[in-house]
Amino acid sequence: METVYDWLTVATFAFLIILFLHRSVDVEQPRDHLWQYLVAGAGCAVTNWLGNRGMPVVAVAAFLTTLAFIYYTLHPFSFRSDDK
């Protein structure tokens, strides 16, 4: 854990683990698939690799792409209101 890329990608990966575990015990039908978490985890690994190899612009682009993938495919934040 030496670079900012290490910290960012490990934190993002930990968030993915918590999201997966939380949704795996959900009583509703699961809406995500395991491959989506695999792609997001691979994005974290590629971002970390690029950042540690001295390619900061490409690493930041890969990290933002990974975050966008997580947001649009896994929908980690639910902003629905329960007005019943």
DSSP file (Angstrom, degrees, kcal/mol; ACC not computed):
  #  RESIDUE AA STRUCTURE BP1 BP2  ACC     N-H-->O    O-->H-N    N-H-->O    O-->H-N    TCO  KAPPA ALPHA  PHI   PSI    X-CA   Y-CA   Z-CA
    1    1 A M              0   0    0      0, 0.0     3,-0.0     0, 0.0     0, 0.0   0.000 360.0 360.0 360.0  78.3    0.0    0.0    0.0
    2    2 A E        +     0   0    0      1,-0.0     2,-0.2     0, 0.0     0, 0.0   0.723 360.0  50.4-112.2 -30.0    2.4    2.6   -1.3
    3    3 A T  S  > S-     0   0    0      1,-0.1     4,-1.5    45,-0.0     3,-0.2  -0.639  81.4-112.6-112.8 168.0    0.5    4.7   -3.9
    4    4 A V  H  > S+     0   0    0      1,-0.2     4,-2.6    -2,-0.2     5,-0.2   0.813 117.2  61.1 -65.5 -29.3   -2.8    6.5   -4.0
    5    5 A Y  H  > S+     0   0    0      2,-0.2     4,-2.4     1,-0.2     5,-0.3   0.876 100.5  53.7 -65.7 -37.3   -3.9    3.9   -6.6
    6    6 A D  H  > S+     0   0    0     -3,-0.2     4,-2.1     2,-0.2     5,-0.2   0.947 112.4  43.5 -59.6 -48.8   -3.4    1.1   -4.1
    7    7 A W  H  X S+     0   0    0     -4,-1.5     4,-2.2     2,-0.2    -2,-0.2   0.920 115.5  47.1 -65.9 -45.0   -5.7    2.9   -1.6
    8    8 A L  H  X S+     0   0    0     -4,-2.6     4,-2.3     1,-0.2    -1,-0.2   0.920 115.5  43.9 -64.8 -44.2   -8.4    3.8   -4.1
    9    9 A T  H  X S+     0   0    0     -4,-2.4     4,-2.5    -5,-0.2    -1,-0.2   0.880 113.9  49.5 -73.7 -35.5   -8.6    0.4   -5.7
   10   10 A V  H  X S+     0   0    0     -4,-2.1     4,-2.4    -5,-0.3    -1,-0.2   0.905 112.5  48.6 -67.2 -39.6   -8.6   -1.5   -2.5
   11   11 A A  H  X S+     0   0    0     -4,-2.2     4,-2.1    -5,-0.2    -2,-0.2   0.910 113.3  47.1 -65.3 -41.5  -11.3    0.8   -1.1
   12   12 A T  H  X S+     0   0    0     -4,-2.3     4,-2.1     2,-0.2    -2,-0.2   0.906 112.5  49.5 -65.7 -41.5  -13.4    0.3   -4.3
   13   13 A F  H  X S+     0   0    0     -4,-2.5     4,-2.2     2,-0.2    -2,-0.2   0.894 109.5  51.6 -65.3 -39.3  -12.9   -3.4   -4.2
   14   14 A A  H  X S+     0   0    0     -4,-2.4     4,-2.4     1,-0.2    -1,-0.2   0.894 108.4  52.2 -63.1 -39.2  -13.9   -3.5   -0.5
   15   15 A F  H  X S+     0   0    0     -4,-2.1     4,-2.6     1,-0.2    -2,-0.2   0.901 108.2  51.4 -61.3 -41.4  -17.1   -1.6   -1.4
   16   16 A L  H  X S+     0   0    0     -4,-2.1     4,-2.6     2,-0.2    -2,-0.2   0.897 109.3  50.3 -63.0 -40.2  -17.8   -4.2   -4.2
   17   17 A I  H  X S+     0   0    0     -4,-2.2     4,-2.7     2,-0.2     5,-0.2   0.933 111.9  46.7 -63.7 -46.2  -17.4   -7.0   -1.6
   18   18 A I  H  X S+     0   0    0     -4,-2.4     4,-2.5     1,-0.2    -2,-0.2   0.911 112.9  50.0 -63.3 -41.7  -19.8   -5.4    0.8
   19   19 A L  H  X S+     0   0    0     -4,-2.6     4,-2.3     2,-0.2    -2,-0.2   0.918 112.0  48.0 -62.1 -44.0  -22.3   -4.7   -2.0
   20   20 A F  H  X S+     0   0    0     -4,-2.6     4,-1.7     2,-0.2    -2,-0.2   0.930 113.7  46.3 -63.1 -46.3  -22.1   -8.3   -3.1
   21   21 A L  H  X S+     0   0    0     -4,-2.7     4,-0.8     1,-0.2    -2,-0.2   0.895 112.4  50.9 -65.3 -39.4  -22.5   -9.7    0.4
   22   22 A H  H >< S+     0   0    0     -4,-2.5     3,-0.6    -5,-0.2    -1,-0.2   0.918 114.3  43.3 -63.8 -43.0  -25.4   -7.3    1.1
   23   23 A R  H >< S+     0   0    0     -4,-2.3     3,-0.8     1,-0.2    -1,-0.2   0.735 103.4  66.1 -77.1 -20.9  -27.2   -8.3   -2.0
   24   24 A S  H 3< S+     0   0    0     -4,-1.7    -1,-0.2     1,-0.2    -2,-0.2   0.734 106.1  42.6 -73.9 -19.7  -26.6  -12.0   -1.7
   25   25 A V  T << S+     0   0    0     -4,-0.8    -1,-0.2    -3,-0.6    -2,-0.2   0.334  86.5 123.5-103.5   5.7  -28.7  -12.1    1.5
   26   26 A D    <   -     0   0    0     -3,-0.8    -3,-0.1    -4,-0.1    -4,-0.0  -0.417  59.9-141.5 -67.9 140.7  -31.5   -9.9    0.0
   27   27 A V  S    S+     0   0    0     -2,-0.1    -1,-0.1     2,-0.1     2,-0.0   0.735  78.6  82.2 -78.3 -21.7  -34.9  -11.6    0.0
   28   28 A E  S    S-     0   0    0      1,-0.1     3,-0.1    -5,-0.0    -2,-0.0  -0.309 102.4 -79.5 -75.4 166.2  -35.8  -10.1   -3.3
   29   29 A Q        -     0   0    0      1,-0.1    -1,-0.1     2,-0.0    -2,-0.1  -0.476  55.4-109.7 -64.1 130.0  -34.7  -11.7   -6.6
   30   30 A P        -     0   0    0      0, 0.0    -1,-0.1     0, 0.0    -6,-0.0  -0.377  28.4-167.8 -64.9 139.6  -31.1  -10.7   -7.3
   31   31 A R        +     0   0    0     43,-0.1     2,-0.3    -2,-0.1    -2,-0.0   0.524  62.2  70.7-106.3  -7.8  -30.8   -8.3  -10.2
   32   32 A D        -     0   0    0     -9,-0.1     2,-0.3   -12,-0.1    42,-0.1  -0.702  68.7-138.5-108.0 164.2  -27.0   -8.5  -10.6
   33   33 A H    >>  -     0   0    0     -2,-0.3     3,-1.0     1,-0.1     4,-0.9  -0.828  23.2-116.8-118.2 156.9  -24.8  -11.2  -12.0
   34   34 A L  H 3> S+     0   0    0     -2,-0.3     4,-1.8     1,-0.3     3,-0.4   0.832 110.9  64.1 -62.8 -33.0  -21.5  -12.4  -10.8
   35   35 A W  H 3> S+     0   0    0      1,-0.2     4,-2.4     2,-0.2    -1,-0.3   0.812  95.6  60.0 -63.3 -27.9  -19.8  -11.4  -14.0
   36   36 A Q  H <> S+     0   0    0     -3,-1.0     4,-1.9     1,-0.2    -1,-0.2   0.898 106.4  45.6 -66.9 -38.8  -20.6   -7.8  -13.3
   37   37 A Y  H  X S+     0   0    0     -4,-0.9     4,-2.5    -3,-0.4    -1,-0.2   0.855 110.9  54.6 -69.7 -34.5  -18.6   -7.9  -10.1
   38   38 A L  H  X S+     0   0    0     -4,-1.8     4,-2.4     2,-0.2    -2,-0.2   0.917 108.7  47.5 -64.7 -43.9  -15.8   -9.7  -11.9
   39   39 A V  H  X S+     0   0    0     -4,-2.4     4,-2.1     2,-0.2    -2,-0.2   0.917 113.0  48.8 -63.7 -43.1  -15.5   -6.9  -14.5
   40   40 A A  H  X S+     0   0    0     -4,-1.9     4,-1.8     2,-0.2    -2,-0.2   0.906 112.1  48.7 -64.4 -41.4  -15.5   -4.2  -11.8
   41   41 A G  H  X S+     0   0    0     -4,-2.5     4,-2.1     1,-0.2    -2,-0.2   0.886 110.4  50.9 -64.8 -39.1  -12.8   -6.1   -9.9
   42   42 A A  H  X S+     0   0    0     -4,-2.4     4,-2.7     1,-0.2    -1,-0.2   0.871 106.7  55.2 -65.8 -35.9  -10.7   -6.4  -13.0
   43   43 A G  H  X S+     0   0    0     -4,-2.1     4,-2.3     2,-0.2    -2,-0.2   0.891 107.5  49.6 -62.3 -39.2  -11.2   -2.7  -13.6
   44   44 A C  H  X S+     0   0    0     -4,-1.8     4,-2.4     2,-0.2    -2,-0.2   0.915 111.7  48.7 -63.7 -42.7   -9.7   -2.1  -10.1
   45   45 A A  H  X S+     0   0    0     -4,-2.1     4,-2.4     2,-0.2    -2,-0.2   0.912 112.6  47.1 -65.1 -42.6   -6.8   -4.4  -10.8
   46   46 A V  H  X S+     0   0    0     -4,-2.7     4,-2.8     2,-0.2     5,-0.2   0.908 111.6  51.6 -66.1 -41.4   -6.1   -2.7  -14.2
   47   47 A T  H  X S+     0   0    0     -4,-2.3     4,-2.5    -5,-0.2    -2,-0.2   0.934 111.9  46.4 -59.7 -46.6   -6.3    0.7  -12.6
   48   48 A N  H  X S+     0   0    0     -4,-2.4     4,-2.4     2,-0.2    -2,-0.2   0.913 113.1  49.3 -63.4 -42.9   -3.9   -0.2   -9.9
   49   49 A W  H  X S+     0   0    0     -4,-2.4     4,-1.1     2,-0.2    -2,-0.2   0.930 112.9  46.6 -62.7 -46.5   -1.5   -1.8  -12.4
   50   50 A L  H  <>S+     0   0    0     -4,-2.8     5,-2.0     1,-0.2     3,-0.3   0.911 113.2  49.3 -64.0 -42.0   -1.5    1.2  -14.7
   51   51 A G  H ><5S+     0   0    0     -4,-2.5     3,-1.1    -5,-0.2    -1,-0.2   0.893 111.3  48.2 -64.7 -39.8   -1.0    3.6  -11.8
   52   52 A N  H 3<5S+     0   0    0     -4,-2.4    -1,-0.2     1,-0.2    -2,-0.2   0.675 105.9  59.6 -75.3 -16.1    1.9    1.7  -10.3
   53   53 A R  T 3<5S-     0   0    0     -4,-1.1    -1,-0.2    -3,-0.3    -2,-0.2   0.362 122.6-101.7 -91.7   4.8    3.5    1.5  -13.8
   54   54 A G  T < 5S+     0   0    0     -3,-1.1    -3,-0.2    -4,-0.2    -2,-0.1   0.799  85.6 122.7  85.0  29.3    3.7    5.3  -14.0
   55   55 A M     >< +     0   0    0     -5,-2.0     4,-2.3     1,-0.1     5,-0.2  -0.632  25.5 163.0-118.5  72.3    0.7    5.9  -16.4
   56   56 A P  H  > S+     0   0    0      0, 0.0     4,-2.5     0, 0.0     5,-0.2   0.854  70.8  51.4 -65.2 -37.5   -1.4    8.3  -14.2
   57   57 A V  H  > S+     0   0    0      2,-0.2     4,-2.0     1,-0.2     5,-0.1   0.932 114.8  42.6 -66.1 -44.5   -3.6    9.7  -17.0
   58   58 A V  H  > S+     0   0    0      2,-0.2     4,-2.5     1,-0.2    -1,-0.2   0.870 113.8  53.3 -68.5 -36.5   -4.6    6.2  -18.3
   59   59 A A  H  X S+     0   0    0     -4,-2.3     4,-2.4     2,-0.2    -2,-0.2   0.910 109.2  47.5 -65.6 -42.4   -5.0    5.0  -14.7
   60   60 A V  H  X S+     0   0    0     -4,-2.5     4,-2.6     2,-0.2     5,-0.2   0.908 112.3  50.2 -65.7 -40.6   -7.4    7.8  -13.8
   61   61 A A  H  X S+     0   0    0     -4,-2.0     4,-2.1    -5,-0.2    -2,-0.2   0.912 111.9  47.8 -62.6 -42.0   -9.4    7.2  -17.0
   62   62 A A  H  X S+     0   0    0     -4,-2.5     4,-2.2     2,-0.2    -2,-0.2   0.884 111.8  50.4 -66.0 -38.0   -9.6    3.5  -16.2
   63   63 A F  H  X S+     0   0    0     -4,-2.4     4,-2.5     2,-0.2    -2,-0.2   0.920 111.2  47.2 -66.9 -43.6  -10.6    4.3  -12.6
   64   64 A L  H  X S+     0   0    0     -4,-2.6     4,-2.3     2,-0.2    -2,-0.2   0.871 112.0  51.3 -65.5 -36.2  -13.4    6.6  -13.8
   65   65 A T  H  X S+     0   0    0     -4,-2.1     4,-2.3    -5,-0.2    -2,-0.2   0.899 110.0  49.6 -65.2 -40.6  -14.5    4.0  -16.3
   66   66 A T  H  X S+     0   0    0     -4,-2.2     4,-2.5     2,-0.2    -2,-0.2   0.916 111.2  48.7 -64.3 -44.0  -14.7    1.4  -13.6
   67   67 A L  H  X S+     0   0    0     -4,-2.5     4,-2.5     1,-0.2    -2,-0.2   0.900 111.4  50.0 -63.4 -39.9  -16.7    3.7  -11.3
   68   68 A A  H  X S+     0   0    0     -4,-2.3     4,-2.6     2,-0.2     5,-0.2   0.900 110.1  50.9 -65.2 -39.7  -19.1    4.5  -14.2
   69   69 A F  H  X>S+     0   0    0     -4,-2.3     4,-2.2     2,-0.2     5,-0.6   0.926 111.5  47.6 -62.2 -44.7  -19.5    0.7  -14.8
   70   70 A I  I  X>S+     0   0    0     -4,-2.5     4,-1.6     1,-0.2     5,-0.7   0.925 114.4  47.0 -61.7 -44.7  -20.2    0.1  -11.2
   71   71 A Y  I  X5S+     0   0    0     -4,-2.5     4,-0.6     1,-0.2    -2,-0.2   0.918 118.7  38.1 -65.7 -44.5  -22.7    2.9  -11.0
   72   72 A Y  I  <5S+     0   0    0     -4,-2.6    -1,-0.2    -5,-0.2    -2,-0.2   0.757 126.5  32.0 -84.1 -24.7  -24.6    2.1  -14.2
   73   73 A T  I  <5S+     0   0    0     -4,-2.2    -3,-0.2    -5,-0.2    -2,-0.2   0.829 128.4  31.6-100.7 -37.7  -24.6   -1.7  -14.0
   74   74 A L  I  <<S-     0   0    0     -4,-1.6    -3,-0.2    -5,-0.6    -2,-0.1   0.645  84.3-149.7 -96.1 -15.5  -24.8   -2.5  -10.3
   75   75 A H     << -     0   0    0     -5,-0.7    -4,-0.2    -4,-0.6    -3,-0.1   0.944  19.1-178.3  45.9  66.7  -26.8    0.5   -9.2
   76   76 A P        +     0   0    0      0, 0.0     2,-0.5     0, 0.0    -1,-0.1   0.741  62.1  59.8 -70.4 -21.1  -25.2    0.7   -5.7
   77   77 A F        -     0   0    0     -6,-0.2     2,-0.6     2,-0.0     0, 0.0  -0.927  67.8-160.6-114.2 127.8  -27.3    3.6   -4.6
   78   78 A S        +     0   0    0     -2,-0.5    -3,-0.0     1,-0.1     0, 0.0  -0.920  11.2 178.7-108.8 118.4  -31.0    3.5   -4.4
   79   79 A F        +     0   0    0     -2,-0.6     2,-0.2     2,-0.1    -1,-0.1  -0.189  35.6 131.5-110.6  39.8  -32.8    6.8   -4.3
   80   80 A R        -     0   0    0      2,-0.0     2,-0.4     1,-0.0    -2,-0.1  -0.626  50.2-134.6 -91.0 151.6  -36.3    5.5   -4.3
   81   81 A S        -     0   0    0     -2,-0.2     2,-1.0     2,-0.1    -2,-0.1  -0.869   2.5-145.1-106.6 141.0  -38.9    6.7   -1.8
   82   82 A D        +     0   0    0     -2,-0.4     2,-1.4     1,-0.0    -2,-0.0  -0.602  31.3 165.0-102.6  70.6  -41.2    4.4    0.1
   83   83 A D              0   0    0     -2,-1.0    -2,-0.1     1,-0.2    -1,-0.0  -0.655 360.0 360.0 -89.2  83.8  -44.3    6.5    0.2
   84   84 A K              0   0    0     -2,-1.4    -1,-0.2     0, 0.0    -2,-0.0   0.368 360.0 360.0-118.9 360.0  -46.9    4.0    1.2
